[in-house]
Amino acid sequence: MTNVIDGNAVAADVRAGLEDGVAALKDAGVTPRLATVLMNDKQASATYVSMKQRDCEELGMGAEDVRIDPDAPAEELFDTVADLNEREDVHGILVQDPTPDHVDDERVTAAVAPRKDVDAFHPENVGKLVGGNPRFKPCTPHGIQKLLEHEGIDPEGKDVVIVGRSKIVGKPLANLLFQKAPGANATVTLCHSRTRDLAAHTRRADIVVSAVGIEDLIDASMLSEGCVVIDVGINRVDADNEKGYRLTGDVDFESAKETASAITPVPGGVGPMTRAMLLYNTVKAAGEQHDVDVPLP
């Protein structure tokens, strides 16, 4: 029987495992705090920020919700980030995507102090990851690693095919999984929109990760018997329900689950892990900034 991986349950375990770290920090007089900065008027972004704020509060962490008018000058955002960089009571900073067109995304990425960059997108943190000594692991790739670990799926020696080369998932996950380290040591192939015969790659994989945002891109015909499928895609599809849509991934779940030995659903798979690992990075950052030995799950 196929194992449908419950990301909500694994994320709950991670959050429970962070409780000792938060307690250790508070014993040292430190409350780990995440500041989220939102400079758009998209409802989805506001929802994501609210969920992250709630996650912090439920774990006993500090949460600061900073809103900036999308029509404000770009410098207002950069001045805000600079102020947060200087505050000792703020340990993690997240600038919620997307930012307005008049704001330079690359400059935003570089503006957050590396020690507070809990997304792990700053060039310094990317370099440390590639070099095999990450300060923080990016949240979604780290969440995928944790899912595999929780399910007893060791990537060592296995063929992993990642579909999608974004800086958020594909590239950092490839770097994590081929490192000489626990939970890694895989042989990794990174596929993308210019890959010829995608199915030829996915059929030979022991583990397939799809993160491109294309509905039903991968089905059972593209998978080997007994492979593991990690679906990172989130796509809105019109549906006759109260919301008017449903969420689906990059993988045709119903067909793939007949072939895969383990598979993540959408929703309820990778998504909850991304949020849990954001908390993980914020707690870790607080410990490092205040020189407190923090136990981490």
Sequence and secondary structure as in RCSB ss.txt:
>XXXX:A:sequence
MTNVIDGNAVAADVRAGLEDGVAALKDAGVTPRLATVLMNDKQASATYVSMKQRDCEELGMGAEDVRIDPDAPAE
ELFDTVADLNEREDVHGILVQDPTPDHVDDERVTAAVAPRKDVDAFHPENVGKLVGGNPRFKPCTPHGIQKLLEH
EGIDPEGKDVVIVGRSKIVGKPLANLLFQKAPGANATVTLCHSRTRDLAAHTRRADIVVSAVGIEDLIDASMLSE
GCVVIDVGINRVDADNEKGYRLTGDVDFESAKETASAITPVPGGVGPMTRAMLLYNTVKAAGEQHDVDVPLP
>XXXX:A:secstr
  EE  HHHHHHHHHHHHHHHHHHHHHTT   EEEEEE    HHHHHHHHHHHHHHHHTT EEEEEE  TTS HH
HHHHHHHHHHH TT  EEEE S   TTS HHHHHHHS GGGBTT  SHHHHHHHHTT  SS  HHHHHHHHHHHH
TT   TT EEEEE   TTTHHHHHHHHTSSSTT   EEEEE TT S HHHHHTT SEEEE S  TT B GGGS T
T EEEE   EEEE SSSSSEEEE SB HHHHTTT SEE  SSSSHHHHHHHHHHHHHHHHHHHHTT      
